[in-house]
Amino acid sequence: MFKTEQRGDVTVVVAGSELNAHNAPEAKTTLRGLVNSGRVKLIIDLSALSFIDSAGLGALLTAFKTAGAAGGQLVLCGLSQPVKSIFELTRLDRVFPIFDTQEEAVGSF
């Protein structure tokens, strides 16, 4: 579901095509594991994501809070227009730092 890569001290997590009730528990576990292992500068690349539901949003929000509590930060990038609309509708675009590209997101750290 997630593919991770290191860009310096920043961990980029590339999401698959869906983040929903079916795979949100796995997403929470994966992201929590990254933070617990000391990777607290996280970028979640959602460029391949075509569908997200409330469970998926909850998984991202939990990871955002976990990273922040560990002294790090989680940012998002690559949102398609339909996914971006969901973030705007739920006002989560005001919670998460959102960037168009991975490069912009890496530069934010």
C-alpha positions in Angstrom: 0.0 0.0 0.0 2.8 2.4 0.9 6.2 2.7 -0.7 8.8 4.6 1.3 12.0 6.3 0.2 14.6 8.6 2.0 15.4 12.0 0.8 18.1 13.1 3.2 16.5 13.1 6.7 13.0 13.3 5.1 11.0 10.1 4.6 8.7 10.2 1.6 5.7 7.8 1.8 4.0 7.2 -1.5 0.4 6.1 -1.1 -1.4 3.7 -3.4 -4.6 4.3 -5.3 -7.0 4.1 -2.4 -6.9 5.0 1.3 -10.1 3.7 2.9 -11.6 1.7 5.7 -10.1 -1.5 4.3 -6.5 -0.4 4.5 -6.6 2.6 6.9 -5.5 0.3 9.9 -2.4 -0.8 7.9 -1.7 2.8 7.1 -1.9 3.9 10.7 0.5 1.0 11.7 3.0 1.8 9.0 3.1 5.5 9.7 3.2 5.0 13.5 6.1 2.6 12.9 8.0 5.2 10.9 7.6 7.8 13.6 8.5 5.3 16.4 11.7 4.5 14.5 12.7 8.1 14.5 11.5 9.2 11.1 9.6 12.2 12.1 10.0 14.3 9.0 7.3 12.8 6.8 6.0 13.6 3.3 2.9 11.6 2.2 2.8 11.7 -1.6 -0.9 11.3 -2.6 -0.3 11.7 -6.4 -1.5 8.1 -7.1 -4.5 8.4 -4.7 -7.9 8.4 -6.5 -10.1 7.7 -3.5 -10.0 8.5 0.2 -12.8 8.1 2.8 -13.2 9.2 6.4 -11.1 6.3 7.7 -8.3 7.2 5.3 -8.5 10.8 6.5 -8.5 9.6 10.1 -5.3 7.6 9.4 -3.5 10.6 8.0 -4.7 12.8 10.9 -3.5 10.3 13.5 -0.1 10.2 11.8 0.0 14.0 11.6 -0.6 14.2 15.4 1.9 11.4 16.1 4.6 13.0 14.1 4.0 16.4 15.8 4.0 14.9 19.3 7.4 13.3 18.4 8.8 16.7 17.5 8.4 16.2 13.7 6.1 17.2 11.0 3.9 15.5 8.4 3.1 17.2 5.1 1.1 16.2 2.1 1.9 16.6 -1.6 0.5 15.6 -5.0 -3.2 15.8 -4.3 -5.4 15.3 -7.4 -8.3 17.7 -7.7 -11.0 15.2 -6.4 -8.8 14.4 -3.4 -8.0 18.1 -2.8 -11.8 18.8 -2.9 -12.3 16.3 -0.1 -9.6 18.0 2.0 -11.3 21.4 1.3 -14.8 20.1 2.1 -13.6 18.7 5.5 -11.4 21.8 6.1 -8.4 19.5 6.6 -6.6 21.7 4.0 -6.3 24.1 6.9 -4.7 21.4 9.2 -2.2 19.8 6.9 0.6 21.6 5.1 -0.1 20.7 1.4 2.3 21.1 -1.5 2.0 20.5 -5.2 5.2 18.5 -5.6 7.6 16.3 -3.6 10.3 18.9 -4.2 8.3 21.7 -2.7 7.4 19.5 0.3 11.1 18.5 0.9 12.0 22.2 0.7 9.5 23.0 3.5 11.6 21.2 6.1 
